[in-house]
């Protein structure tokens, strides 16, 4: 208050604090533990709140199914969402980059995707290759990061499921030999519905950084603020014990 009074007496302009950048962010309508929850209690959501104290950004959470989030980001109905880097997504969204590559130091966290099988099954994953799988299909959801990896491994894929619950139902019904899901999400479903029937293998299929990605048009309109916010995310994560 004193510096404002002095400025007024001297006839100097009074600089108001910059208004926070308002960002409409789509959050999945089901838990994606440990990073996001519909109620906002996920680890990544906490990182974003803490980053907002360093760089003024006001996030409005909009809860929707995953595919709706992606479509709303593409069409500009929302400004941002949390997602892994997939090349196709760069046509409509901006990622924090460094030397033409996604900058993992500015990711909000990491997610693991793991393989599950029926208890006592023979399918194994050693971190590089499947064993005892042959041409039996692996179940998953379409458009997920790991689908391209499964294709590279020449795995037969059944991606007809619309939800992780449907993925596990395919496994329980013996329509597939194994499934790939986000690890935390899969652990919760197994504990809730398939305890003693389905088991998750110990080695993740893939571990990937998750980024706050931004609609390209919105990014071009607010590039300095968003770049600074991504930097704030890095500061927050680096400061965590």
C-alpha positions in Angstrom: 0.0 0.0 0.0 2.8 2.4 0.9 4.5 2.1 -2.5 1.2 2.7 -4.2 0.7 5.9 -2.2 4.2 7.1 -3.0 3.7 6.4 -6.7 0.5 8.4 -6.6 2.1 11.4 -4.9 4.9 11.4 -7.4 2.5 11.1 -10.3 3.9 7.7 -11.4 1.8 5.0 -13.0 0.5 2.3 -10.7 1.2 -1.2 -12.2 -1.6 -3.6 -11.4 -0.8 -7.3 -11.0 -1.2 -9.2 -14.2 -4.5 -11.0 -14.4 -4.1 -14.8 -14.5 -4.4 -16.6 -17.8 -7.6 -18.5 -17.8 -7.2 -22.1 -19.1 -10.1 -24.5 -19.7 -8.6 -27.9 -19.1 -10.4 -31.2 -19.8 -10.0 -33.9 -17.1 -11.0 -37.5 -17.6 -14.3 -38.5 -16.0 -12.6 -41.6 -14.4 -9.6 -41.8 -12.2 -6.2 -42.0 -13.9 -4.2 -42.7 -10.8 -2.0 -41.3 -9.5 -2.0 -38.3 -11.8 -5.6 -37.2 -12.2 -8.9 -37.7 -10.5 -12.3 -36.1 -11.5 -12.3 -34.4 -8.1 -9.0 -32.7 -8.8 -6.9 -34.6 -6.2 -4.4 -36.2 -8.5 -0.6 -35.7 -8.3 -0.5 -33.9 -11.6 -3.3 -31.6 -10.6 -1.4 -30.7 -7.5 1.7 -29.9 -9.6 -0.4 -27.5 -11.7 -1.9 -25.8 -8.7 1.5 -25.2 -7.3 2.8 -24.0 -10.6 0.0 -21.4 -10.7 1.5 -19.8 -7.6 4.6 -19.1 -9.6 3.0 -18.2 -12.9 -0.5 -16.7 -12.8 -2.7 -19.3 -14.5 -6.3 -20.0 -13.5 -7.4 -23.5 -14.5 -11.1 -24.3 -15.0 -11.5 -28.1 -14.9 -14.0 -29.6 -17.4 -14.7 -33.3 -16.8 -15.4 -35.5 -19.8 -14.6 -39.0 -21.2 -11.1 -39.3 -22.6 -12.1 -39.3 -26.3 -14.3 -36.2 -25.8 -11.4 -34.4 -24.1 -9.2 -35.1 -27.1 -11.8 -34.0 -29.6 -12.6 -30.9 -27.6 -9.0 -30.0 -27.5 -8.7 -30.5 -31.2 -11.7 -28.3 -32.0 -10.7 -25.6 -29.4 -13.7 -26.2 -27.1 -11.1 -26.6 -24.3 -7.7 -25.1 -24.1 -5.7 -27.9 -22.6 -5.5 -31.4 -21.2 -3.0 -33.8 -19.8 -1.6 -36.4 -22.3 1.4 -38.3 -23.5 3.3 -37.3 -26.5 2.1 -38.9 -29.7 3.2 -37.4 -33.1 -0.4 -37.2 -34.4 -1.4 -35.0 -31.6 1.1 -32.3 -32.6 -1.2 -31.4 -35.6 -3.6 -29.6 -33.2 -1.8 -29.3 -29.9 1.4 -27.8 -28.5 3.8 -29.6 -26.2 6.7 -28.2 -24.2 9.6 -28.9 -26.5 13.4 -28.8 -26.5 15.4 -29.3 -29.6 12.4 -30.5 -31.5 11.7 -33.2 -28.9 9.1 -33.2 -26.0 10.8 -31.8 -22.9 10.4 -34.4 -20.2 11.7 -31.9 -17.6 8.5 -29.9 -18.0 6.2 -32.9 -17.8 3.6 -33.0 -15.0 4.5 -36.6 -14.1 4.9 -40.1 -15.5 2.4 -42.9 -16.2 3.1 -46.6 -16.4 1.2 -48.9 -18.7 1.3 -52.6 -17.7 0.3 -56.0 -18.9 -2.2 -58.2 -17.1 -3.2 -61.8 -17.6 -5.5 -64.3 -16.1 -4.0 -65.7 -12.9 -1.8 -68.7 -13.7 -1.6 -67.8 -17.4 1.6 -68.3 -19.4 1.9 -65.0 -21.1 5.0 -63.1 -19.9 6.5 -59.7 -20.7 10.2 -59.3 -20.0 10.5 -55.5 -20.8 11.4 -56.1 -24.4 9.4 -59.1 -25.7 6.3 -61.1 -25.0 6.7 -64.8 -24.3 4.1 -67.6 -24.7 1.8 -65.1 -26.5 2.0 -66.3 -30.2 -0.8 -64.9 -32.2 -3.2 -64.7 -29.3 -4.7 -61.1 -29.2 -3.9 -58.5 -26.6 -6.8 -56.3 -25.5 -6.6 -52.5 -25.1 -8.4 -49.3 -25.9 -7.9 -47.5 -29.3 -5.7 -44.5 -29.7 -3.6 -45.2 -26.7 0.2 -44.5 -26.6 1.1 -48.2 -26.3 -0.9 -49.4 -29.3 1.9 -48.3 -31.7 4.5 -50.2 -29.6 2.3 -53.4 -29.7 2.2 -53.0 -33.5 5.9 -52.7 -33.6 6.1 -56.0 -31.7 3.8 -57.6 -34.2 1.2 -58.3 -31.6 -2.4 -59.1 -32.6 -4.4 -56.3 -31.1 -8.1 -56.1 -30.0 -8.8 -52.5 -29.3 -12.6 -52.7 -29.5 -13.0 -51.8 -25.8 -14.4 -48.4 -24.9 -13.3 -48.4 -21.3 -10.7 -50.0 -19.1 -13.4 -52.0 -17.5 -14.3 -53.4 -20.9 -10.7 -54.3 -21.5 -10.6 -56.4 -18.4 -13.9 -58.0 -19.2 -12.5 -59.2 -22.5 -9.7 -60.9 -20.5 -12.0 -62.4 -18.0 -14.2 -63.8 -20.8 -11.1 -65.3 -22.5 -11.5 -63.2 -25.6 -7.8 -62.1 -25.3 -4.7 -63.6 -23.7 -3.6 -60.4 -22.0 -4.5 -56.7 -21.7 -2.6 -53.5 -21.5 -3.9 -50.7 -19.3 -2.6 -47.7 -17.3 -1.1 -49.3 -14.2 -2.8 -47.5 -11.4 -6.2 -47.7 -13.1 -5.7 -51.4 -13.8 -4.7 -52.1 -10.2 -7.9 -50.5 -8.9 -10.1 -52.5 -11.4 -8.4 -55.8 -10.5 -8.8 -55.1 -6.8 -12.5 -54.2 -7.2 -13.7 -56.8 -9.7 -11.1 -59.5 -10.4 -9.2 -60.2 -7.2 -7.8 -63.7 -7.5 -8.8 -64.0 -11.2 -6.4 -61.5 -12.9 -2.9 -60.5 -12.2 -0.7 -57.7 -13.4 2.8 -58.5 -14.5 5.6 -56.8 -12.6 7.5 -55.2 -15.5 5.6 -52.2 -17.1 5.1 -52.3 -20.9 6.1 -48.6 -21.1 6.6 -45.6 -18.8 5.9 -42.3 -20.4 5.9 -38.6 -19.4 2.6 -36.8 -19.2 2.4 -33.2 -20.3 0.0 -30.3 -20.1 -0.7 -30.0 -23.8 -2.4 -26.9 -25.2 -4.6 -26.2 -28.3 -2.3 -24.8 -31.0 -4.4 -21.7 -31.6 -4.6 -20.9 -27.9 -0.9 -21.5 -27.6 -0.1 -19.0 -30.3 -2.3 -16.4 -28.6 -0.7 -16.9 -25.2 2.7 -18.3 -26.0 4.8 -16.3 -23.4 2.4 -17.1 -20.5 2.2 -20.8 -21.4 5.9 -21.2 -21.9 6.4 -19.6 -18.5 3.8 -21.9 -17.0 5.6 -25.0 -18.4 8.8 -23.6 -16.8 6.9 -23.2 -13.5 5.9 -26.9 -13.7 9.5 -27.8 -14.1 10.4 -25.7 -11.0 7.7 -27.3 -8.9 8.7 -30.9 -9.9 12.4 -30.2 -9.3 11.6 -28.8 -5.8 9.6 -31.9 -4.7 11.5 -34.1 -2.3 
